[in-house]
């Protein structure tokens, strides 16, 4: 009848409800955080049970008593499991962790109870499949064998708690680490506020257990609380102060003497690790073990004794420790007056004692802080004694290592950070201690902010990174690393020449950070060494990435930074090698409407151009503009952009024209009508732009062909240049304008234009009155003398006459003596041109008339021109006293000056002037100088000398006088000279009768 009742419909309903309960347990267990693996294990067993129960519910078979028992067990254990889940979801997580073993045990009991109930089902009498039967058997076996244990992490935490309680470990760091481990295990934040809240709830849970009369568990938990309360997060400073001063105020002002029981009978000293013998006597462990190593009886009772019979006397040990702690409290409290002593020795002794106490135990450090000794220690950092400062820094360092709370106590003292920073700048021993203290303080995030704000702090730290003391250097770098969280600190580091963190931010920071770092690079004034260091550390790659950034403001700050760093020649060259020119040119081509950006780019290009001028000859030649297209395209912008950009681009091209690639660039610019454009720009009112126009035009005119110059440079241009020469205050512009005129084709047309523009007066007034002394002095004189050549062109006799009347010739002779090589060359050219006209202008010597004996003595004629010569009328070199000066110029190292001087001297031996002119050259010692020039490196000059000697040696006495001295030089030239030189030398040798006739070989 019982089986009939069970198999009736109500049984099916009960079983369905049981299945629903199991399903709910399986579902809710997934959300439990504590012992989640154990809950997952239980859930898996219950989950496997559900299909079996459903199978049983579908059977219409007669049921047994065992099946009824199974349902009762399942309902009971499912309810217990649900209660456990609720507890683990609602109770304090600390409390649950402390009970993790019990929780695991409860789950194991639930599992085994259900397994036992399943074992009792009469499977043979039920009409179920063999698969279900096998599954039930397997499940029963698994549940019987199941073992539930707390997680490994939780077990380790419980073991550490038990060890701490057993050894009375009051080390704060032990409690701190333990508390953090607990927080990580239960999945909560390690922030102090969160830990404090959870710990307070844990204590309330324990109080509830006490109220529930569970005294055994409450006592165990009280021990755990006492251990964890040592952690910083578990108690506030106020809690610690209250506890400490409650004890300290109950103490005397002097240390207590130890009780007799505290002293070892063997050593007579206070014990540290007391052990008790079976007879009740207590000894210091090390002392009694040493005694027993030699004897086998008790030193007091003489009864047999061995080490295995010794037991720790925990009660006495605790009493001794409490006695020591009270005396240490009294000692620490009495130190304030000693630290304030005027006696240096007293202060040093006190600091040493304080240091020893702080190193001994963590609790001592806490008491030092609670006694408020930190302000006095900070004050001692301003002492005159270096030893006092050092020991104060040591104690502060020990305290700072203790906790963030100690660090904050130090920083809160007035001028504490300033005093520590000042110590950084003292001798290395003190500085090393100060940086060690700062490193410890910098580990606190809340303190880092104020460290970098102290004036001079980062500067001193950077200096210490370069210290010979490895520890000080390493600590300084570590402090800087800790301070690098702040962009402001990083910028201060840059100002102190420490670039590591700026480069990191520039490479991997956010766009805002990158922009700020690039702005810093663009605005700071770096030394050349710093600019070089930044490049060596890879700043260029990051800046080039920013130049390619889509944001225009980012481009601008990046270009400005590149501009700042490119002023160093080495950096500029490296930029060119690494392809920096292309993105800069692209900005100019594509962002012509952005004035400020284009100005920065153009100025940077000027710097890069300058770097190509100062190249090392041993390195591969660098070119700023790699293609003809770039040269043309960049030059085309000169007419299409703002004055400031125009000015920079003109400067860039002018600079390129001084570089190794100058010839190529000049030729290309001349091909693309640059002269025409620049001639037009000479009329600009903008003085800054015009200066650079004139300078570049001067460069191009030097290499320009005569046809192009004639086509584009007319009288208007000449008038403009003369106006610039007369009015401009810029010496470079004046020198360049003079250079343009000096390089114009020598023609009567140009001479006439210059005369019409009053050019002769302007040149002479400039040379005679302004007397330039600036950096362009030589260039000004050289080009002015070059411009004077236009007034001495032989074809324009009128301009020559005006020049002579203006006393140009004496001025030119003077310049032969005092000018540069180019000045002498150009002065010699002018004198040569004037001398070409001397024969025609020489006045004949008047013939004698009748009664010549009554006439005045005839005027002496010129030995060269055989007439009456004068400087102003016939431009005679002899009359001007120029021959000797020209001979001196033959000794110049510049072949061009020598050649010009030679040309002027050779005008004296042209045509019928050979005899007289040769004699003059002989008298002025010109011929030895000419012979010496046969050794010149200039083939052109050698050829001209040989031609001259061949002519002069037509005068017999000259040939006889100088033939022997020139012979060896001529022989050498026939052997080593060029194909043009060898036959000329051979002809003279034949002329000197060294060779009978000119061999066909030559």
Secondary structure by P-SEA (a helix, b strand, c coil): caaaaaacaaaaaaaaaaaaaaaaaaaaacccccaaaaaaaaaaaaaaaaaaaaaaaaccccccaaaaaaaaaaaaaaaaaaaaaaaaacccaaaaaaaaaaaaaaaaaaaaaaaaaaaacccccccccaaaaaaaaaaaaaaaabbbbccaaaaaaaaaaaaaaaaccccaaaaaaaaaaaaaaacccccaaaaaaaaaaaaaaaaaaaaacaaaaaaaaaaaaaaaccccccccaaaaaaaaaaaaaaccccccccccccccccccccccbbbbccccccccaaaaaaaaacccccccccccccccccccaaaaaaaaaaaaaaaaaaaaaacccccccccaaaaaaaaaaaaaaaaccaaaaaaaaaacaaaaaaaacccccaaaaaaaaaaaaaaaaccaaaaaaaaaccaaaaaaaaaaaccaaaaaaaaaaaaaaaccccaaaaaaaccaaaaaaaaaaacccaaaaaaaaaaaaaacccaaaaaaaaaacccaaaaaaaccccaaaaaaaaaaaacccccaaaaaaaaaacaaaaaaaaaacccaaaaaaaaaaaaaaaccaaaaaaaaaaaaaaaaaaaaacccccaaaaaaaaaaaaaaaaaaaacccccccccccccaaaaaaaaaacccccaaaaaaaaaaaaaaaaccaaaaaaaaaaaaaaaaaaaaacccccaaaaaaaaaaaaaaaacccaaaaaacccaaaaaaaaaaaaccccaaaaaaaaaaaaaccccaaaaaaaaaaaaaaaaaaaaccccccccaaaaaaaaaaaaaccccccccaaaaaaaaaaaaaaaaaaaaccccaaaaaaaaaaaaaaaaaccccccccccccccccccccccccccccccccccccccccccccaaaaaaaacccccaaaaaaaaaaaaccccccaaaaaaaaaaaaaaaaaaaaacccccaaaaaaaaaaaaaaaccaaaaaaccccaaaaaaaaaccccaaaaaaaaaaaaaacccccccccc
